[in-house]
Amino acid sequence: PAPAREAAPPPAAPPAAWTPPAAPPRDVVGEALGRAVDAVRGWFTEGNVPVKIGMLVLLAGVAALLKYASDQGWVRVPIELRLAGVAAAALGGLVFAWRQRETRRAFSLSLQGGAIGVLMLVTFAAFKLYHLIPAGAAFGITIALVAGLCVLAVLQDALALAVFGILAGFLAPIWLSTGSGNHVALFSYYAVLNLGIFAIAWNRPWRLLNLIGFVFTFAIGTLWGVLDYRPEKFASTEPFLILFFALYLLIPVFYANRRSAAGGNAYRAVDGTLVIGTPLVVFALQAGLLHGAPFGDGRMPLALSALAMAATYALLAAGLRSRPRFATLIETWAVIAVGFATLAVPLALSARATASVFAIEGAVLVWLGLRQDRRLPQLTGLLLQAGAALAYVAGIGGLSAGFTPTAALASTTPIANAAYMSALLIAIGGFATAWIYRRTLDTGVVALFALWGLGWWTFAGGQEIVDHVPDRYAIDAMFAFLAGTGWLTAEVRRRFDAFPVFGATAALALALGVPFAMLQSADHAHPFAHGGALAWLFYAVAGWRALTCLRATGMPVRLLAHGGWWWSWIAAIALGAFHLVYHDSDVGATYVPGMGDGWRIVALGLPVLLFAAALRLRPALLAPPLARGFEDYRSVLLASAAAVLSLGWLLSLFFPGASAPLPWVTVLNPLELFQLAALALLAHEVWGMGRQGGRIGVPLFALATFAWITFATLRGAHHWGDVAWSPSMLGDSVVQTALTVVWSVLGVLGWIFGSRRGDRLLWGAGAVLMGVVLLKLLIVDRSNLGDIFGIVSFIAYGLLCAAVGYFAPAPPRRAATESPA
């Protein structure tokens, strides 16, 4: 036969497609610092380095020499001639440099810048130091020099020329300052320099020049403000701040226009330092100028300043929105406008109004950020909502100026007041954020936003109830408010599957009926007093509708909602019934006077007993309105009912069970009938357990029955033997005799029925009980042999044992098929 061929190996899996590794996150700050260091290094190491350094040193030396010569009086030549000589030398150098522009470009440009800088120094010295020329002439010459500098720089496309000239111009007031404090002259001079930078920026995208002007202008302005500013100088200083703000507001527009026209990256076309730095620096300086201003308290003018800046940026963004090349700049301006509008709110308004605006603005920013797929607006929006909460809390605590704790939440108008509306808007902001993120974030995160809103919603409503509802109705109003909240959240859950947390909230609101029934009873006797009846009527309507809305939810939610609903009604009915039969000597009034404690126990326990019986025997009565899925959790409800009923049954054993105004009859009294009914329900449950469950259920039922008979015996001794109901009653001979007789009867019955039915377990239980009675006779009843009751105990035990010896003298035999142990 042919040899079997070897199975061909399976085809090799195709190689997985190579995916490039994810790019590491950019270090924006590090890159910016690196570029700055590279720029400085390049300026000092590239091009005509000697002339660059030489011109810088020369300018510094000339300035220092002029000042020193002036201070020391060394030069006897009239100052006019000295300044004229320096100016002539500078003009000669400028002409010489212009002629060298083609052959020695770097040298020529540096020399041109230095020459013009010297001319600026001479002009400033002639005006401010020596008062040789009037202010108008000095500014005219300076303007001409700056204009000439701008023309030369633009014509030759020479950034270095512009840098040298502008540096010289900015350094001149520092080197030649006399300390006279004439800030108007200083800022006027700087205004001319900045206008030159503005003119250059119109034609050339020279970011370095813009930054030099920005840094020198605001750094020197800040230094002057710290050292020399006083509130009375506001009127002469504010116009310059506005002018500088306007210049450096528009310069980035020229820069972005030039870079975009040259095909640059849209994001790199935005000078972030100027775009973001200008409003921050200007607003900080504005705050300093307004501090201690002669008008107002400083807060409202500063708020108006912030609002004006917001309006300025918003108008600029709106005006350029049709130009795609400015898209990034427009977005940045929009964010700045929103930021300053936001800042104006706490400056101008109270903490509550601030909270309102921040909450709505935060939600809008979250929506805008998600729509644009940008994280910064989203994060800003979330932070604003947190800020809204902090502002509200600050308002309550009186942390805001003019906002006292006593007036924080006080208002004479319910609902239509600032405190409620502020908290409500914070809640709406949370709900809106949850709605915005319902399709993009994890359900748990969305639930956090929804819970944030629910928390503020609950706080707002609760605070209104505390403030405006009379104390006697406050608990009822709060209960109705929470029931309504459960209804509303259930409606939301029914319509939108993205909010499962609202289903859980509705279920929890329905379950709160249990503690509120207790609170109502503690506050005004029973749940239906005062406004309680109306509150429970509203709970019935709202709860039924909420349960209807929750039909499609998961089993845990339905269990909590439906179970909480029924347990709330059980608690309310039980506490209401308890009040009917309860008599408080301090209060006095009661609906049915003179009721014994047995009735009170029945009033509390009967609703639970009926609930458990209905769950076990007639579940269809309790299923609506969640009939379809009721069987999924009926066993859990039955277990909870059994647990509560068992606990109540055990506690009821320790009560005397007075049945006044009816006479007390053993077994036929309210308490023992209730206990017997509970035992009957337990017997029905044990009967349906089958053999497996019966191994636990039968002994449990037997133990419960024995306990019930024992306590019934004690009650008989209490009511018929006039023995006080207390732990000390166990030392009474009547009680001990009754227990001996009853236990002996039970033991004998166990012997007899166990023998006749062939049930060794039952016969053994009877034997154990008779043994316990015998020990009791020897230890306890022996001391009572001196009275009739002790004697009766011994006689009764002996007679019963004799009867057992006659009817069941020996334990039942094992079945023939049962193997011996």
C-alpha positions in Angstrom: 0.0 0.0 0.0 1.1 3.6 -0.7 2.7 5.3 2.3 0.5 7.9 3.9 1.4 11.4 3.0 2.3 13.7 5.7 -0.3 16.4 6.3 0.7 19.7 4.9 1.6 22.3 7.5 -1.0 25.0 8.1 -0.4 28.2 6.1 1.5 30.7 8.1 -0.4 33.6 9.4 0.1 36.8 7.5 2.4 39.1 9.3 0.6 41.7 11.4 0.5 45.1 9.8 3.2 47.3 11.3 1.9 50.3 13.1 4.3 53.0 14.0 4.7 53.6 17.7 2.7 56.4 19.2 4.4 59.7 19.2 5.5 60.8 22.7 3.6 63.7 24.1 5.1 67.1 23.2 6.8 69.1 25.8 5.5 72.5 24.8 7.3 74.5 27.5 10.6 72.7 27.0 10.4 73.3 23.2 9.7 77.0 23.7 12.7 77.3 26.1 14.9 75.4 23.7 13.9 77.7 20.8 14.6 80.8 22.9 18.1 79.5 23.9 18.9 78.6 20.3 17.8 82.0 19.1 20.1 83.8 21.6 23.0 81.4 20.9 22.5 81.9 17.1 22.5 85.7 17.5 25.8 85.7 19.3 27.4 83.0 17.2 26.2 83.6 13.6 26.6 86.4 11.2 28.9 89.3 12.0 29.3 88.6 15.7 31.9 91.2 16.5 29.9 94.1 15.1 26.8 93.0 16.9 28.5 92.8 20.3 30.5 95.9 19.6 27.5 98.0 18.8 25.7 96.8 22.0 28.7 97.7 24.1 29.2 101.0 22.2 25.6 102.0 22.8 25.9 101.3 26.5 29.2 103.1 26.7 27.9 106.2 24.9 24.9 106.4 27.2 26.9 106.0 30.3 29.5 108.5 29.1 26.8 111.1 28.5 25.3 110.6 31.9 28.6 110.5 33.7 29.9 113.6 31.9 26.8 115.4 32.8 27.0 114.4 36.5 30.7 115.3 36.9 30.8 118.4 34.7 34.0 117.2 33.1 33.3 118.5 29.6 33.3 122.3 29.5 32.0 122.3 26.0 28.4 123.5 26.0 26.0 120.6 26.1 24.4 121.7 23.0 27.6 121.3 21.1 28.4 118.0 22.7 25.0 116.5 21.8 25.3 118.0 18.3 28.7 116.3 17.9 27.3 112.9 19.0 24.3 113.3 16.7 26.6 114.3 13.8 28.8 111.2 14.4 25.7 109.0 14.5 24.4 110.5 11.2 27.8 109.9 9.6 27.8 106.4 10.8 24.3 105.9 9.4 25.3 107.3 6.0 28.4 105.1 5.9 26.4 102.1 6.9 23.8 102.7 4.2 26.5 102.7 1.5 27.8 99.4 2.8 24.3 97.6 2.7 25.0 95.7 -0.5 28.6 94.5 0.2 28.6 94.1 3.9 25.0 93.5 4.8 25.4 92.3 8.4 27.8 95.1 9.3 25.7 97.7 7.6 22.5 96.7 9.3 24.0 96.6 12.8 25.7 100.0 12.3 22.4 101.5 11.0 20.6 100.3 14.1 23.3 101.5 16.4 23.3 105.0 14.8 19.6 105.4 15.0 19.7 104.3 18.6 22.4 106.9 19.4 20.2 109.6 17.8 17.3 108.5 20.0 19.6 108.8 23.0 20.7 112.2 22.1 17.1 113.3 21.6 15.9 111.9 24.9 18.9 113.5 26.7 18.3 116.9 25.1 14.7 116.8 26.1 14.6 115.3 29.6 18.1 115.8 31.0 19.0 119.2 29.7 15.7 120.7 28.6 17.3 122.0 25.4 14.3 121.2 23.3 10.6 121.3 24.1 8.6 118.2 24.5 6.9 118.6 21.1 10.2 118.9 19.3 11.7 115.9 21.1 8.7 113.7 20.3 8.7 114.9 16.7 12.4 114.0 16.3 11.8 110.6 18.1 8.9 109.8 15.9 11.0 110.7 12.8 13.8 108.4 14.0 11.5 105.6 14.7 9.7 106.0 11.4 13.1 106.1 9.6 14.1 103.0 11.5 10.9 101.2 10.4 11.5 102.2 6.8 15.1 101.0 6.8 14.2 97.7 8.5 11.3 97.1 6.1 13.2 98.1 3.0 16.1 95.9 3.8 14.1 93.1 5.4 16.4 93.4 8.3 15.3 92.1 11.7 18.6 92.8 13.2 18.3 96.5 12.4 15.0 96.7 14.0 16.2 94.8 17.1 19.2 97.1 17.6 17.2 100.2 17.2 14.3 99.2 19.4 16.7 97.9 22.1 18.6 101.2 22.1 15.3 103.1 22.3 14.0 101.1 25.3 17.3 101.2 27.2 17.7 105.0 26.8 15.2 106.0 29.6 16.8 103.5 32.0 20.4 104.7 31.4 19.6 108.4 31.4 16.9 108.5 34.1 17.2 111.4 36.5 14.6 110.1 38.9 12.3 113.0 38.3 9.3 110.7 38.1 7.8 112.2 34.9 5.9 109.1 34.0 3.9 110.9 31.3 7.1 111.6 29.4 8.4 108.1 29.9 5.3 106.4 28.7 4.9 108.8 25.8 8.3 107.9 24.6 7.5 104.2 25.0 4.3 104.8 23.1 6.3 106.2 20.1 8.6 103.2 20.2 5.7 100.8 20.3 4.0 102.6 17.4 7.2 101.9 15.5 7.0 98.2 16.3 3.4 98.3 15.3 4.3 99.8 11.9 7.0 97.1 11.4 4.6 94.3 12.4 2.2 95.6 9.7 4.8 94.6 7.1 7.1 92.0 8.6 6.3 88.9 10.8 9.1 89.6 13.2 8.1 87.8 16.3 11.3 88.6 18.2 10.8 92.3 17.7 7.3 92.1 19.0 8.4 90.2 22.0 11.1 92.7 22.8 8.6 95.5 22.7 6.1 93.6 24.8 8.6 92.6 27.5 10.3 96.0 27.8 7.1 98.0 27.8 5.2 96.0 30.4 8.3 95.1 32.5 9.3 98.7 32.9 5.7 99.8 33.4 5.3 97.2 36.1 8.5 98.3 37.8 7.4 101.9 37.7 4.0 100.9 39.1 5.5 99.1 42.0 8.0 101.9 42.9 6.2 105.1 42.1 2.5 104.7 41.3 -0.1 106.4 43.4 -3.9 106.5 42.9 -3.8 110.2 41.9 -1.8 109.3 38.9 -4.5 107.0 37.5 -5.9 109.5 35.0 -2.5 110.2 33.5 -1.5 106.5 33.4 -4.6 104.7 32.3 -4.6 106.0 28.7 -1.1 104.6 28.2 -2.1 101.2 29.4 -5.1 101.2 27.1 -2.8 102.2 24.2 -0.2 99.5 24.9 -3.0 97.0 25.2 -4.5 98.0 21.8 -1.1 97.8 20.1 -0.2 94.4 21.4 -3.7 93.2 20.8 -3.5 93.9 17.1 0.2 93.0 16.5 -0.6 89.3 16.7 -3.2 89.8 14.0 -0.5 91.2 11.6 1.8 88.3 12.6 -0.8 85.7 12.0 -1.8 87.3 8.7 1.8 87.3 7.4 2.7 83.8 8.6 -0.5 82.3 7.1 0.0 84.2 3.8 3.5 82.7 3.7 2.0 79.2 4.0 2.9 78.6 7.7 1.3 76.2 10.1 -2.1 77.5 11.3 -1.2 76.9 15.0 2.4 78.3 14.6 0.9 81.4 13.0 -0.4 82.4 16.3 2.0 84.2 18.7 0.7 82.6 21.9 2.9 84.7 24.1 1.4 88.0 23.0 -2.1 86.6 22.4 -2.4 85.2 25.9 0.2 87.2 27.8 -1.2 90.6 26.8 -4.6 90.3 28.4 -3.2 88.7 31.5 -0.5 91.3 32.0 -2.8 94.2 31.2 -5.5 93.1 33.5 -3.1 92.6 36.3 -1.7 96.1 35.8 -5.3 97.4 35.6 -6.1 95.8 38.9 -3.0 97.5 40.4 -4.0 100.9 39.0 -7.6 100.6 40.4 -6.3 99.6 43.8 -7.2 102.5 46.1 -8.6 104.5 43.2 -10.5 107.6 44.2 -13.8 106.3 42.7 -15.7 103.2 43.8 -14.4 100.4 45.9 -12.2 98.9 43.1 -14.4 95.8 42.5 -17.0 97.2 40.2 -14.5 99.2 38.0 -12.4 96.1 37.8 -15.4 94.1 36.8 -16.2 96.6 34.1 -12.6 96.4 32.9 -12.9 92.6 32.6 -16.2 93.0 30.8 -14.7 95.5 28.4 -11.8 93.2 27.7 -14.3 90.3 27.1 -16.3 92.5 24.8 -13.2 93.6 22.9 -12.0 90.1 22.3 -15.5 88.9 21.4 -15.9 91.7 18.8 -12.5 90.9 17.3 -13.4 87.2 17.1 -16.7 88.0 15.5 -15.2 90.5 13.1 -12.6 88.0 11.8 -14.8 84.9 11.8 -15.2 84.8 8.0 -11.4 84.6 7.5 -10.2 81.0 7.7 -6.6 81.9 8.1 -7.4 83.4 11.5 -9.3 80.3 12.8 -6.9 79.5 15.5 -6.6 83.1 16.6 -10.3 83.5 16.7 -10.8 80.4 18.9 -8.1 81.7 21.2 -9.8 85.1 21.4 -13.2 83.4 22.0 -11.7 81.5 25.0 -10.2 84.7 26.4 -13.5 86.6 26.0 -15.3 83.8 27.9 -12.6 83.9 30.5 -12.8 87.6 31.2 -16.6 87.5 31.0 -16.4 84.8 33.6 -14.0 86.8 35.8 -16.3 89.8 35.6 -19.1 87.9 37.3 -17.6 87.4 40.8 -16.1 90.9 40.7 -19.5 92.5 40.0 -22.1 90.2 41.5 -22.7 88.3 44.8 -21.6 84.8 45.3 -25.0 83.4 44.5 -25.1 85.2 41.1 -21.6 84.1 40.4 -22.6 80.5 41.0 -25.5 80.9 38.6 -23.4 82.3 35.8 -20.5 79.9 36.3 -22.8 76.9 36.3 -24.5 77.8 33.0 -21.2 79.0 31.4 -19.5 75.8 32.5 -22.1 73.6 30.8 -21.9 75.7 27.6 -18.2 75.3 27.5 -18.4 71.6 28.0 -20.8 71.4 25.0 -18.6 73.7 22.9 -15.5 71.7 23.7 -17.2 68.4 22.9 -18.6 69.8 19.7 -15.1 71.0 18.6 -13.4 67.9 20.0 -11.2 70.0 22.2 -10.3 69.1 25.8 -9.4 72.6 27.1 -12.9 74.1 26.9 -14.3 70.9 28.4 -11.9 71.0 31.3 -12.6 74.7 31.8 -16.3 74.1 31.8 -16.0 71.4 34.5 -13.8 73.6 36.6 -16.3 76.5 36.2 -19.1 74.2 37.6 -16.9 73.3 40.5 -16.2 77.0 40.9 -19.9 77.7 40.9 -20.4 75.3 43.8 -17.5 76.9 45.7 -19.0 80.4 45.1 -22.3 79.2 46.4 -20.7 77.7 49.5 -18.7 80.9 50.0 -21.9 82.9 49.8 -23.5 80.8 52.4 -20.5 81.2 54.7 -20.4 84.9 54.2 -17.0 84.8 52.6 -17.9 87.2 49.9 -17.8 90.9 50.5 -21.1 92.3 51.6 -22.6 88.8 51.8 -23.4 87.8 55.4 -24.3 84.3 56.6 -27.6 85.4 58.0 -28.7 86.7 54.7 -27.1 84.0 52.6 -30.2 81.9 52.2 -32.9 84.1 53.6 -35.6 85.3 51.2 -39.3 86.1 51.6 -40.2 84.7 48.2 -40.3 80.9 47.8 -38.7 79.5 44.6 -38.2 82.9 43.0 -35.2 83.9 45.0 -31.5 84.1 44.3 -30.4 81.3 46.7 -32.8 78.7 45.2 -32.2 79.8 41.6 -28.4 79.7 42.0 -28.5 76.1 43.4 -31.0 75.1 40.8 -28.7 76.4 38.0 -25.8 74.4 39.4 -28.0 71.4 39.3 -29.1 72.1 35.8 -25.4 72.5 34.8 -24.7 69.0 36.2 -27.7 67.5 34.4 -26.7 69.3 31.2 -23.1 67.9 31.4 -24.4 64.4 31.9 -26.7 64.8 28.9 -23.8 66.2 26.8 -21.5 63.3 27.7 -24.2 60.5 27.5 -22.8 59.1 24.3 -19.1 59.7 24.6 -18.1 58.8 28.2 -18.5 55.7 30.3 -21.8 55.3 32.1 -20.2 55.6 35.5 -18.7 59.0 34.6 -22.0 60.2 33.3 -23.6 59.0 36.5 -21.2 61.2 38.5 -22.3 64.3 36.6 -26.0 63.2 37.0 -25.5 62.6 40.8 -23.8 66.1 41.0 -27.0 67.6 39.6 -29.2 65.5 41.7 -27.4 66.5 44.8 -27.8 70.2 44.1 -31.4 69.6 43.1 -32.1 68.0 46.4 -30.2 70.6 48.4 -32.0 73.4 46.6 -35.5 71.9 47.3 -34.6 71.0 50.8 -33.4 74.4 51.6 -36.5 76.0 50.2 -38.6 73.8 52.5 -36.5 74.7 55.5 -36.8 78.4 54.7 -40.4 78.7 53.7 -42.5 75.8 55.0 -43.7 76.0 58.6 -42.0 73.5 60.9 -45.1 71.4 61.5 -45.3 70.7 57.8 -41.6 70.5 56.9 -41.2 66.7 57.2 -44.3 66.1 55.1 -43.2 68.7 52.4 -39.7 67.1 52.2 -41.3 63.6 51.8 -43.5 64.9 49.0 -40.5 66.7 47.3 -38.5 63.5 47.3 -41.4 61.5 46.0 -41.8 64.0 43.2 -38.0 63.7 42.5 -38.4 59.9 42.3 -41.2 60.4 39.8 -39.2 62.8 37.6 -36.1 60.7 37.6 -38.2 57.6 36.7 -39.7 59.5 33.7 -36.1 60.4 32.6 -35.0 56.8 33.0 -38.0 55.5 30.9 -37.2 57.8 28.0 -33.4 57.7 28.0 -31.4 54.4 28.5 -28.2 56.4 28.9 -29.1 57.3 32.5 -29.5 54.2 34.6 -28.5 56.2 37.6 -31.9 57.9 37.4 -33.6 54.6 37.8 -31.7 53.8 40.9 -32.5 57.3 42.2 -36.2 56.8 41.6 -36.0 53.4 43.4 -34.2 55.0 46.3 -36.7 57.8 46.5 -39.6 55.3 46.8 -37.7 53.4 49.5 -37.3 56.6 51.5 -40.9 56.2 52.6 -39.8 53.9 55.4 -37.5 56.4 57.2 -39.9 59.2 56.5 -42.8 57.4 58.1 -40.7 57.1 61.2 -39.6 60.7 61.1 -43.3 61.8 60.7 -44.3 59.7 63.7 -41.5 61.2 65.7 -42.4 64.7 64.6 -46.2 64.6 64.8 -47.5 61.4 66.4 -48.1 59.4 63.2 -47.4 59.6 59.4 -50.8 60.9 58.5 -51.1 63.8 60.9 -50.8 67.5 59.9 -49.8 67.5 56.2 -48.9 63.8 56.2 -52.1 62.6 54.6 -51.6 64.9 51.6 -47.9 63.9 51.4 -48.8 60.1 51.3 -51.5 60.7 48.8 -49.0 62.4 46.5 -46.6 59.5 47.2 -49.2 57.1 46.1 -49.7 58.8 42.8 -46.0 59.6 42.1 -44.9 56.2 43.3 -47.3 54.3 41.1 -46.3 56.3 38.1 -42.6 55.9 38.9 -43.0 52.1 39.2 -44.7 52.0 35.8 -41.8 53.9 34.3 -39.3 51.4 35.8 -40.8 48.3 34.2 -37.9 48.0 31.8 -35.1 48.4 34.3 -33.0 45.7 35.8 -34.0 43.4 38.6 -32.1 45.2 41.3 -33.7 48.5 40.5 -37.2 47.0 40.3 -36.6 45.1 43.6 -35.5 48.3 45.4 -38.3 50.3 43.9 -41.2 47.9 44.4 -39.9 46.5 47.7 -39.4 50.1 48.9 -42.8 51.0 47.8 -44.5 48.2 49.7 -42.4 48.5 52.8 -43.1 52.2 52.9 -46.8 51.6 53.0 -46.4 48.9 55.6 -44.4 51.2 57.8 -46.9 54.0 57.4 -49.9 51.8 58.1 -48.2 50.1 61.0 -47.2 53.4 62.7 -50.6 54.9 62.0 -52.3 51.9 63.6 -49.9 51.9 66.5 -50.9 55.5 67.2 -54.6 54.5 67.3 -54.0 52.2 70.3 -51.1 54.0 71.9 -51.7 56.1 75.0 -49.0 58.5 76.1 -49.6 60.0 79.6 -47.5 63.0 78.6 -49.6 63.7 75.5 -52.9 62.4 77.0 -55.0 62.2 73.9 -55.5 58.9 72.2 -58.1 57.7 69.7 -58.9 54.5 71.7 -58.1 55.0 75.4 -57.0 52.2 77.7 -55.7 49.8 75.1 -53.3 47.1 76.3 -49.8 46.6 75.0 -50.9 43.5 73.1 -52.9 45.7 70.8 -49.9 47.8 70.1 -47.8 44.8 69.1 -50.5 43.6 66.8 -50.9 47.1 65.3 -47.2 47.1 64.4 -46.9 43.4 63.4 -50.2 42.7 61.6 -49.3 44.7 58.4 -46.0 42.8 58.1 -47.9 39.5 58.7 -50.4 40.3 56.0 -47.7 41.3 53.6 -45.8 38.1 54.2 -49.0 36.0 53.8 -49.9 37.8 50.6 -46.4 37.2 49.2 -46.7 33.6 50.0 -50.3 32.8 49.3 -51.6 35.6 46.9 -48.6 37.2 45.2 -50.8 38.5 42.4 -52.3 41.1 44.8 -48.9 42.7 45.2 -47.5 42.4 41.7 -48.9 45.6 40.1 -47.7 47.7 38.5 -44.6 45.5 37.9 -46.6 42.3 37.4 -44.5 41.0 34.5 -41.2 40.8 36.4 -42.5 40.4 39.9 -41.6 36.7 40.2 -37.9 37.6 39.6 -37.6 39.1 43.1 -40.7 37.9 45.0 -38.5 35.4 46.9 -36.3 38.3 48.0 -39.3 40.3 49.3 -40.6 37.2 51.0 -37.3 36.6 52.7 -37.2 40.3 53.9 -40.8 40.0 55.2 -39.9 36.7 56.9 -36.9 38.3 58.6 -38.8 41.3 59.8 -41.7 39.2 60.9 -39.4 36.8 62.7 -37.6 39.6 64.5 -40.9 41.2 65.5 -42.3 37.8 66.6 -39.3 37.1 68.8 -39.5 40.6 70.4 -43.2 40.2 71.0 -42.6 37.2 73.2 -41.2 39.4 75.9 -44.3 41.5 76.3 -47.1 40.7 78.7 -49.8 41.1 76.0 -52.5 42.9 77.9 -55.8 42.8 76.0 -57.6 45.6 77.7 -60.4 46.7 77.4 -61.2 43.0 76.7 -60.5 40.3 79.3 -57.4 38.4 78.9 -57.9 34.7 77.8 -54.9 32.5 77.1 -54.4 31.9 73.4 -57.6 33.9 72.6 -55.9 37.3 73.1 -54.6 39.7 70.4 -50.9 39.2 71.0 -51.0 35.3 71.1 -53.4 35.1 68.2 -51.0 37.2 66.1 -48.1 35.0 67.2 -50.1 31.9 66.5 -50.9 33.2 63.0 -47.2 33.9 62.3 -46.5 30.3 63.4 -49.2 29.0 61.1 -47.6 30.9 58.2 -44.2 29.4 59.2 -45.9 25.9 59.3 -47.3 26.5 55.8 -43.8 27.5 54.6 -42.2 24.4 56.2 -44.9 22.2 54.7 -44.0 23.4 51.2 -40.2 23.0 51.7 -40.1 19.3 50.9 -37.7 16.8 52.5 -34.5 18.8 52.0 -35.9 22.0 53.4 -37.8 20.2 56.1 -34.5 19.1 57.8 -34.1 22.8 58.9 -37.7 23.9 58.8 -39.2 21.3 61.1 -36.8 21.7 64.0 -37.1 25.5 63.6 -40.9 25.3 63.7 -40.8 22.9 66.7 -38.4 25.3 68.6 -40.6 28.3 67.8 -43.7 26.4 69.0 -42.0 25.4 72.2 -41.0 29.1 72.8 -44.5 30.3 72.1 -46.1 27.8 74.5 -43.5 28.6 77.2 -44.2 32.4 77.0 -47.9 31.8 76.8 -47.6 29.9 80.1 -45.7 32.8 81.6 -48.4 35.2 80.5 -51.1 32.9 82.1 -49.2 33.0 85.3 -48.9 36.8 85.0 -52.6 37.5 84.3 -54.2 34.7 86.3 -51.7 34.3 89.1 -51.1 38.0 89.7 -47.3 37.5 89.2 -45.5 40.7 88.1 -44.2 40.6 84.5 -40.4 40.8 85.0 -37.4 38.5 84.9 -37.8 38.0 88.7 -41.1 36.1 88.0 -39.1 33.0 87.2 -38.4 32.7 90.9 -42.1 32.5 91.7 -43.5 29.0 92.7 -46.6 29.5 90.6 -44.6 30.1 87.5 -42.3 27.2 88.1 -45.2 24.8 88.8 -46.9 26.0 85.6 -43.7 25.5 83.6 -43.2 22.0 85.1 -46.7 20.9 84.2 -46.8 22.4 80.7 -43.3 21.1 79.8 -44.2 17.7 81.2 -47.3 17.5 79.1 -45.3 18.5 76.0 -42.7 15.8 76.8 -45.3 13.2 77.4 -47.1 14.1 74.1 -43.8 13.8 72.3 -43.2 10.3 73.8 -46.7 9.1 73.0 -47.0 10.4 69.4 -43.4 9.5 68.7 -44.0 5.9 69.8 -47.3 5.4 68.0 -45.9 7.0 64.7 -42.6 5.2 64.9 -40.8 8.6 64.9 -37.7 8.1 67.0 -36.8 11.8 66.6 -40.0 13.0 68.1 -39.9 10.3 70.9 -36.3 11.4 71.6 -37.3 15.1 71.8 -40.0 14.2 74.3 -37.5 12.2 76.4 -35.0 15.1 76.4 -37.7 17.5 77.5 -38.8 15.2 80.3 -35.1 14.9 81.3 -34.9 18.7 81.5 -38.1 18.8 83.6 -36.6 16.2 85.9 -33.4 18.3 86.4 -35.6 21.3 87.0 -37.5 19.5 89.7 -34.3 18.5 91.4 -32.7 21.9 91.2 -35.5 24.5 91.2 -38.8 23.0 92.3 -37.2 21.1 95.2 -37.0 24.3 97.1 -40.8 24.8 96.7 -41.8 21.5 98.3 -42.9 23.4 101.3 -45.9 24.8 99.4 -48.7 23.4 97.4 -47.3 24.5 94.0 -44.1 22.7 94.5 -45.9 19.6 95.5 -48.2 19.8 92.5 -45.2 20.0 90.3 -43.8 16.7 91.6 -47.1 14.9 91.5 -48.0 16.1 88.0 -44.6 15.0 86.7 -45.0 11.6 88.3 -48.5 11.0 87.0 -47.5 12.0 83.5 -44.5 9.6 83.5 -46.8 6.9 84.7 -49.1 7.6 81.8 -46.2 7.3 79.4 -45.2 4.0 81.0 -48.7 2.8 80.2 -49.1 4.1 76.6 -45.5 4.2 75.3 -43.2 2.2 77.6 -40.4 1.9 75.1 -39.0 3.8 72.1 -40.3 2.8 68.7 -38.3 0.1 66.9 -36.3 0.9 63.7 -37.7 -0.1 60.4 -36.6 -3.5 59.2 -34.8 -2.0 56.2 -32.8 0.4 58.4 -29.3 -0.8 59.2 -28.2 -0.5 62.8 -25.9 2.3 63.7 
